[in-house]
Amino acid sequence: MLNPLRLLLPALIPSWNFFDVIAPSPRVEYALTSAKDEAASDWREFRPRPERISVTTMLGRLVWNPRWNQTLFVVACAERLVDDPTDHSQDELFKRIAADLPPGGRDDAAPWLSFRLVFLSRQGEAIEREVLFQSAPRRLADIAR
């Protein structure tokens, strides 16, 4: 009886060493442009958090929240991309962003998608934004969904 309890105990009581480092997470922003070499100017936050949610929604999310799990995966890919850039992390971010675009957001006038990773930090009273990574644009039609 002690062996199964010993296996279950770490899941019930989290370790203080769960996180390697506590640091700000990158914010993922994306932009759509009409040409590959056009400079993106209209950056939008990917899946911004809502200002408020109801208690019912909050309780439901304790049990079922696949969208938030995907958002956590996107943040993990973004963190990996900053620490150790790989094509896999970039591909996953492009796929998740493209799949999440609203139907009206995929028009032919802006077929190129770019994303960037932004870190926010407080310097006294001001909040500074630092772009640590910006992707090369990819055509939306070429991104596997």
C-alpha atoms as an extended CHARMM CRD file, in Angstrom:
* protein
*
       145  EXT
         1         1  MET       CA              0.0000000000        0.0000000000        0.0000000000  PROA      1               0.0000000000
         2         2  LEU       CA              2.8810000000        2.3920000000        0.6350000000  PROA      2               0.0000000000
         3         3  ASN       CA              4.3460000000        2.1010000000       -2.8640000000  PROA      3               0.0000000000
         4         4  PRO       CA              1.2430000000        3.4640000000       -4.7280000000  PROA      4               0.0000000000
         5         5  LEU       CA              0.9310000000        6.2230000000       -2.1280000000  PROA      5               0.0000000000
         6         6  ARG       CA              4.5840000000        7.1410000000       -2.6350000000  PROA      6               0.0000000000
         7         7  LEU       CA              3.9240000000        7.4800000000       -6.3780000000  PROA      7               0.0000000000
         8         8  LEU       CA              0.7810000000        9.5670000000       -5.8580000000  PROA      8               0.0000000000
         9         9  LEU       CA              2.1860000000       11.8810000000       -3.1930000000  PROA      9               0.0000000000
        10        10  PRO       CA              4.2430000000       14.1080000000       -5.5610000000  PROA      10              0.0000000000
        11        11  ALA       CA              1.1200000000       14.7360000000       -7.6420000000  PROA      11              0.0000000000
        12        12  LEU       CA             -0.9060000000       15.7390000000       -4.5980000000  PROA      12              0.0000000000
        13        13  ILE       CA              1.7690000000       17.8550000000       -2.9090000000  PROA      13              0.0000000000
        14        14  PRO       CA              3.7400000000       19.8480000000       -5.4950000000  PROA      14              0.0000000000
        15        15  SER       CA              7.4530000000       20.2970000000       -5.1070000000  PROA      15              0.0000000000
        16        16  TRP       CA              8.9200000000       23.7140000000       -4.4110000000  PROA      16              0.0000000000
        17        17  ASN       CA             11.4190000000       22.9480000000       -7.1700000000  PROA      17              0.0000000000
        18        18  PHE       CA              8.7030000000       22.6280000000       -9.8070000000  PROA      18              0.0000000000
        19        19  PHE       CA             10.0150000000       25.5990000000      -11.7950000000  PROA      19              0.0000000000
        20        20  ASP       CA             13.6790000000       25.8620000000      -12.7650000000  PROA      20              0.0000000000
        21        21  VAL       CA             13.5290000000       29.6440000000      -12.9200000000  PROA      21              0.0000000000
        22        22  ILE       CA             10.7850000000       32.1150000000      -12.2100000000  PROA      22              0.0000000000
        23        23  ALA       CA             10.8740000000       34.6910000000      -14.9820000000  PROA      23              0.0000000000
        24        24  PRO       CA              8.3920000000       36.6330000000      -17.0780000000  PROA      24              0.0000000000
        25        25  SER       CA              6.7090000000       34.6900000000      -19.8590000000  PROA      25              0.0000000000
        26        26  PRO       CA              6.8480000000       36.0510000000      -23.3670000000  PROA      26              0.0000000000
        27        27  ARG       CA              3.7500000000       37.5190000000      -24.9190000000  PROA      27              0.0000000000
        28        28  VAL       CA              3.0580000000       36.3170000000      -28.4290000000  PROA      28              0.0000000000
        29        29  GLU       CA              1.9430000000       38.9920000000      -30.8750000000  PROA      29              0.0000000000
        30        30  TYR       CA              1.1200000000       38.4820000000      -34.5390000000  PROA      30              0.0000000000
        31        31  ALA       CA              0.6660000000       40.6540000000      -37.6020000000  PROA      31              0.0000000000
        32        32  LEU       CA             -0.7140000000       40.1050000000      -41.0920000000  PROA      32              0.0000000000
        33        33  THR       CA              0.8010000000       41.9080000000      -44.0630000000  PROA      33              0.0000000000
        34        34  SER       CA              0.0670000000       42.0890000000      -47.7710000000  PROA      34              0.0000000000
        35        35  ALA       CA              3.6500000000       41.4310000000      -48.8930000000  PROA      35              0.0000000000
        36        36  LYS       CA              6.5550000000       39.3790000000      -47.5880000000  PROA      36              0.0000000000
        37        37  ASP       CA              8.9050000000       42.3550000000      -47.3640000000  PROA      37              0.0000000000
        38        38  GLU       CA              6.3210000000       44.7690000000      -45.9290000000  PROA      38              0.0000000000
        39        39  ALA       CA              7.0700000000       45.9410000000      -42.3880000000  PROA      39              0.0000000000
        40        40  ALA       CA              4.3880000000       44.7870000000      -39.9700000000  PROA      40              0.0000000000
        41        41  SER       CA              2.7940000000       47.6190000000      -38.0330000000  PROA      41              0.0000000000
        42        42  ASP       CA             -0.5040000000       46.2890000000      -36.6930000000  PROA      42              0.0000000000
        43        43  TRP       CA              0.6570000000       43.8240000000      -34.0160000000  PROA      43              0.0000000000
        44        44  ARG       CA             -2.0970000000       42.0490000000      -32.0840000000  PROA      44              0.0000000000
        45        45  GLU       CA             -1.7560000000       39.9920000000      -28.9370000000  PROA      45              0.0000000000
        46        46  PHE       CA             -2.3920000000       36.2860000000      -29.4690000000  PROA      46              0.0000000000
        47        47  ARG       CA             -5.2510000000       35.1020000000      -27.2460000000  PROA      47              0.0000000000
        48        48  PRO       CA             -5.4450000000       38.0770000000      -24.8820000000  PROA      48              0.0000000000
        49        49  ARG       CA             -6.8410000000       37.3100000000      -21.4760000000  PROA      49              0.0000000000
        50        50  PRO       CA            -10.3680000000       38.5370000000      -20.8200000000  PROA      50              0.0000000000
        51        51  GLU       CA            -10.8430000000       41.4320000000      -18.3930000000  PROA      51              0.0000000000
        52        52  ARG       CA            -13.4380000000       39.4940000000      -16.3990000000  PROA      52              0.0000000000
        53        53  ILE       CA            -14.9920000000       36.0420000000      -16.3620000000  PROA      53              0.0000000000
        54        54  SER       CA            -18.0190000000       34.8360000000      -14.4880000000  PROA      54              0.0000000000
        55        55  VAL       CA            -17.8270000000       32.5340000000      -11.4840000000  PROA      55              0.0000000000
        56        56  THR       CA            -19.6390000000       29.8440000000      -13.4650000000  PROA      56              0.0000000000
        57        57  THR       CA            -17.0770000000       30.0480000000      -16.2540000000  PROA      57              0.0000000000
        58        58  MET       CA            -14.2290000000       29.9630000000      -13.7500000000  PROA      58              0.0000000000
        59        59  LEU       CA            -15.6100000000       26.8440000000      -12.0620000000  PROA      59              0.0000000000
        60        60  GLY       CA            -16.1640000000       25.1690000000      -15.4160000000  PROA      60              0.0000000000
        61        61  ARG       CA            -12.5710000000       25.9110000000      -16.3930000000  PROA      61              0.0000000000
        62        62  LEU       CA            -11.3350000000       24.0390000000      -13.3240000000  PROA      62              0.0000000000
        63        63  VAL       CA            -12.6850000000       20.8670000000      -14.9200000000  PROA      63              0.0000000000
        64        64  TRP       CA            -12.5030000000       21.4800000000      -18.6740000000  PROA      64              0.0000000000
        65        65  ASN       CA            -10.2930000000       24.0420000000      -20.3830000000  PROA      65              0.0000000000
        66        66  PRO       CA             -8.6070000000       22.7270000000      -23.5620000000  PROA      66              0.0000000000
        67        67  ARG       CA             -8.1180000000       26.2410000000      -24.9610000000  PROA      67              0.0000000000
        68        68  TRP       CA             -6.0140000000       27.2380000000      -21.9420000000  PROA      68              0.0000000000
        69        69  ASN       CA             -3.9590000000       24.0400000000      -22.2840000000  PROA      69              0.0000000000
        70        70  GLN       CA             -3.1720000000       25.0340000000      -25.8820000000  PROA      70              0.0000000000
        71        71  THR       CA             -2.2690000000       28.5360000000      -24.7150000000  PROA      71              0.0000000000
        72        72  LEU       CA              0.1560000000       27.0500000000      -22.1800000000  PROA      72              0.0000000000
        73        73  PHE       CA              1.6960000000       24.9840000000      -24.9810000000  PROA      73              0.0000000000
        74        74  VAL       CA              2.1440000000       28.1570000000      -27.0620000000  PROA      74              0.0000000000
        75        75  VAL       CA              3.8740000000       29.8630000000      -24.1220000000  PROA      75              0.0000000000
        76        76  ALA       CA              6.1430000000       26.8290000000      -23.6620000000  PROA      76              0.0000000000
        77        77  CYS       CA              7.0730000000       26.9430000000      -27.3780000000  PROA      77              0.0000000000
        78        78  ALA       CA              7.7450000000       30.6820000000      -27.1000000000  PROA      78              0.0000000000
        79        79  GLU       CA              9.9880000000       30.1750000000      -24.0620000000  PROA      79              0.0000000000
        80        80  ARG       CA             11.8770000000       27.4080000000      -25.8780000000  PROA      80              0.0000000000
        81        81  LEU       CA             12.2430000000       29.6300000000      -28.9290000000  PROA      81              0.0000000000
        82        82  VAL       CA             13.9230000000       32.3410000000      -26.8540000000  PROA      82              0.0000000000
        83        83  ASP       CA             16.2210000000       29.8980000000      -25.0220000000  PROA      83              0.0000000000
        84        84  ASP       CA             17.0540000000       27.5450000000      -27.8880000000  PROA      84              0.0000000000
        85        85  PRO       CA             15.5470000000       28.4910000000      -31.2820000000  PROA      85              0.0000000000
        86        86  THR       CA             14.3180000000       25.5300000000      -33.3270000000  PROA      86              0.0000000000
        87        87  ASP       CA             12.2290000000       25.1970000000      -36.4660000000  PROA      87              0.0000000000
        88        88  HSD       CA              9.8020000000       22.9700000000      -34.5560000000  PROA      88              0.0000000000
        89        89  SER       CA              8.9300000000       25.7110000000      -32.0510000000  PROA      89              0.0000000000
        90        90  GLN       CA              8.4620000000       28.2400000000      -34.8550000000  PROA      90              0.0000000000
        91        91  ASP       CA              6.3250000000       25.8140000000      -36.8750000000  PROA      91              0.0000000000
        92        92  GLU       CA              4.1020000000       25.0990000000      -33.8640000000  PROA      92              0.0000000000
        93        93  LEU       CA              3.6280000000       28.7890000000      -33.1280000000  PROA      93              0.0000000000
        94        94  PHE       CA              2.7530000000       29.5200000000      -36.7600000000  PROA      94              0.0000000000
        95        95  LYS       CA              0.2660000000       26.6080000000      -36.8040000000  PROA      95              0.0000000000
        96        96  ARG       CA             -1.4580000000       27.6670000000      -33.5630000000  PROA      96              0.0000000000
        97        97  ILE       CA             -1.7050000000       31.3230000000      -34.5770000000  PROA      97              0.0000000000
        98        98  ALA       CA             -3.0030000000       30.5230000000      -38.0840000000  PROA      98              0.0000000000
        99        99  ALA       CA             -5.5880000000       28.0890000000      -36.7160000000  PROA      99              0.0000000000
       100       100  ASP       CA             -6.8040000000       30.7100000000      -34.2340000000  PROA      100             0.0000000000
       101       101  LEU       CA             -7.2840000000       33.5180000000      -36.7520000000  PROA      101             0.0000000000
       102       102  PRO       CA            -10.9120000000       34.5590000000      -37.1240000000  PROA      102             0.0000000000
       103       103  PRO       CA            -12.5400000000       33.6910000000      -40.4660000000  PROA      103             0.0000000000
       104       104  GLY       CA            -12.4070000000       37.3640000000      -41.5070000000  PROA      104             0.0000000000
       105       105  GLY       CA             -8.7250000000       37.5280000000      -40.5340000000  PROA      105             0.0000000000
       106       106  ARG       CA             -7.6450000000       35.3000000000      -43.4310000000  PROA      106             0.0000000000
       107       107  ASP       CA             -8.3690000000       37.5470000000      -46.3470000000  PROA      107             0.0000000000
       108       108  ASP       CA             -6.3540000000       37.6520000000      -49.5460000000  PROA      108             0.0000000000
       109       109  ALA       CA             -5.3230000000       41.2520000000      -48.8990000000  PROA      109             0.0000000000
       110       110  ALA       CA             -2.9800000000       40.1820000000      -46.0720000000  PROA      110             0.0000000000
       111       111  PRO       CA             -1.7600000000       36.6370000000      -46.7500000000  PROA      111             0.0000000000
       112       112  TRP       CA              1.5670000000       36.9180000000      -44.8500000000  PROA      112             0.0000000000
       113       113  LEU       CA              1.7690000000       36.0570000000      -41.1380000000  PROA      113             0.0000000000
       114       114  SER       CA              4.5620000000       37.0750000000      -38.7440000000  PROA      114             0.0000000000
       115       115  PHE       CA              4.8440000000       36.7640000000      -34.9950000000  PROA      115             0.0000000000
       116       116  ARG       CA              7.0960000000       38.2030000000      -32.3490000000  PROA      116             0.0000000000
       117       117  LEU       CA              7.8460000000       37.4750000000      -28.7120000000  PROA      117             0.0000000000
       118       118  VAL       CA              7.6290000000       40.4440000000      -26.3780000000  PROA      118             0.0000000000
       119       119  PHE       CA              8.7380000000       40.5940000000      -22.7620000000  PROA      119             0.0000000000
       120       120  LEU       CA              7.3050000000       43.2070000000      -20.4200000000  PROA      120             0.0000000000
       121       121  SER       CA              9.2810000000       44.4660000000      -17.4480000000  PROA      121             0.0000000000
       122       122  ARG       CA              8.7090000000       47.1910000000      -14.9090000000  PROA      122             0.0000000000
       123       123  GLN       CA             11.3930000000       49.8640000000      -14.6490000000  PROA      123             0.0000000000
       124       124  GLY       CA             10.2710000000       52.0760000000      -11.7800000000  PROA      124             0.0000000000
       125       125  GLU       CA              6.8340000000       53.3440000000      -12.7490000000  PROA      125             0.0000000000
       126       126  ALA       CA              7.1880000000       52.5960000000      -16.4610000000  PROA      126             0.0000000000
       127       127  ILE       CA              6.5570000000       49.2840000000      -18.2000000000  PROA      127             0.0000000000
       128       128  GLU       CA              9.1070000000       48.5100000000      -20.8880000000  PROA      128             0.0000000000
       129       129  ARG       CA              8.5020000000       46.2430000000      -23.8680000000  PROA      129             0.0000000000
       130       130  GLU       CA             11.4210000000       44.2760000000      -25.2710000000  PROA      130             0.0000000000
       131       131  VAL       CA             11.1110000000       42.2630000000      -28.4850000000  PROA      131             0.0000000000
       132       132  LEU       CA             13.3710000000       39.2240000000      -28.1380000000  PROA      132             0.0000000000
       133       133  PHE       CA             12.3660000000       37.3710000000      -31.2880000000  PROA      133             0.0000000000
       134       134  GLN       CA             10.5990000000       38.2270000000      -34.5200000000  PROA      134             0.0000000000
       135       135  SER       CA              9.8510000000       35.6160000000      -37.1420000000  PROA      135             0.0000000000
       136       136  ALA       CA             10.2620000000       35.9280000000      -40.8590000000  PROA      136             0.0000000000
       137       137  PRO       CA              6.8460000000       36.1790000000      -42.5660000000  PROA      137             0.0000000000
       138       138  ARG       CA              5.1920000000       33.0280000000      -43.8860000000  PROA      138             0.0000000000
       139       139  ARG       CA              2.3430000000       32.7380000000      -46.3460000000  PROA      139             0.0000000000
       140       140  LEU       CA             -0.8360000000       31.6320000000      -44.5860000000  PROA      140             0.0000000000
       141       141  ALA       CA             -1.5980000000       29.1250000000      -47.3530000000  PROA      141             0.0000000000
       142       142  ASP       CA              1.7510000000       27.3680000000      -46.6960000000  PROA      142             0.0000000000
       143       143  ILE       CA              1.2120000000       26.8990000000      -42.9660000000  PROA      143             0.0000000000
       144       144  ALA       CA             -0.0150000000       23.3780000000      -42.2140000000  PROA      144             0.0000000000
       145       145  ARG       CA             -3.0660000000       23.5370000000      -40.0180000000  PROA      145             0.0000000000
